[in-house]
């Protein structure tokens, strides 16, 4: 049986846009023809509640999981029958057992980073954890994803500082746009917003292309 590609989305603090990144990426991957599933590992259940708000159904299967030792691996093995790609939305803590389990199962780890000094400081801890895991799991790919980017001098300065990290910065970013918040209200993605979501959709398209490169796949 073919194994699903596993993409883990993690951060050390709330507000980095982890669930927004997960849900938009899921929508973009589904549009590329992939069968996509999301496992919500965060006690706040943002991804699950987001999908439940959909009136027409969310384009990916979303389920909640409280991780027990070995439990995540067994669930992922089962999901290989119905999903090409599984996104793991982690708790906002690198000490949480679910985050550690999700990293051990990941093919790709994505770290959303809001370009602010506080977020950069917290990202250092996430990077250390990922580098430790990569030391024993050579096949684990990882990248920082600029998120909620404002077009200010400070934001651009912080984006430059991000390049001092050991982990690469993904060649795609999500801006601070009303469309991302609006898509959560309707329980969908920016692709469902028509013209109002067109600029955001183009950003997600670029994100999907970059993430697929990390997984070794093409659009």
Secondary structure as the mmCIF struct_conf table of DSSP 4:
data_model
#
loop_
_struct_conf.conf_type_id
_struct_conf.id
_struct_conf.beg_label_comp_id
_struct_conf.beg_label_asym_id
_struct_conf.beg_label_seq_id
_struct_conf.end_label_comp_id
_struct_conf.end_label_asym_id
_struct_conf.end_label_seq_id
HELX_LH_PP_P HELX_LH_PP_P1 UNK A 2 UNK A 4
STRN STRN1 UNK A 5 UNK A 9
BEND BEND1 UNK A 12 UNK A 13
TURN_TY1_P TURN_TY1_P1 UNK A 14 UNK A 15
BEND BEND2 UNK A 16 UNK A 16
HELX_RH_AL_P HELX_RH_AL_P1 UNK A 18 UNK A 31
TURN_TY1_P TURN_TY1_P2 UNK A 32 UNK A 33
STRN STRN2 UNK A 36 UNK A 40
TURN_TY1_P TURN_TY1_P3 UNK A 43 UNK A 44
HELX_RH_AL_P HELX_RH_AL_P2 UNK A 46 UNK A 52
TURN_TY1_P TURN_TY1_P4 UNK A 53 UNK A 53
BEND BEND3 UNK A 55 UNK A 56
BEND BEND4 UNK A 59 UNK A 60
STRN STRN3 UNK A 61 UNK A 64
TURN_TY1_P TURN_TY1_P5 UNK A 69 UNK A 70
HELX_RH_AL_P HELX_RH_AL_P3 UNK A 71 UNK A 79
TURN_TY1_P TURN_TY1_P6 UNK A 80 UNK A 82
BEND BEND5 UNK A 84 UNK A 84
STRN STRN4 UNK A 85 UNK A 89
BEND BEND6 UNK A 92 UNK A 92
BEND BEND7 UNK A 94 UNK A 96
HELX_RH_AL_P HELX_RH_AL_P4 UNK A 97 UNK A 105
BEND BEND8 UNK A 107 UNK A 107
STRN STRN5 UNK A 108 UNK A 114
BEND BEND9 UNK A 115 UNK A 116
HELX_RH_AL_P HELX_RH_AL_P5 UNK A 117 UNK A 136
TURN_TY1_P TURN_TY1_P7 UNK A 138 UNK A 139
STRN STRN6 UNK A 141 UNK A 147
BEND BEND10 UNK A 148 UNK A 148
STRN STRN7 UNK A 149 UNK A 149
BEND BEND11 UNK A 151 UNK A 152
HELX_RH_AL_P HELX_RH_AL_P6 UNK A 153 UNK A 162
TURN_TY1_P TURN_TY1_P8 UNK A 163 UNK A 164
BEND BEND12 UNK A 165 UNK A 167
STRN STRN8 UNK A 168 UNK A 169
HELX_LH_PP_P HELX_LH_PP_P2 UNK A 170 UNK A 170
BEND BEND13 UNK A 171 UNK A 171
STRN STRN9 UNK A 175 UNK A 175
HELX_RH_AL_P HELX_RH_AL_P7 UNK A 178 UNK A 185
TURN_TY1_P TURN_TY1_P9 UNK A 186 UNK A 187
BEND BEND14 UNK A 188 UNK A 188
HELX_RH_3T_P HELX_RH_3T_P1 UNK A 190 UNK A 197
HELX_RH_AL_P HELX_RH_AL_P8 UNK A 198 UNK A 215
TURN_TY1_P TURN_TY1_P10 UNK A 216 UNK A 216
#
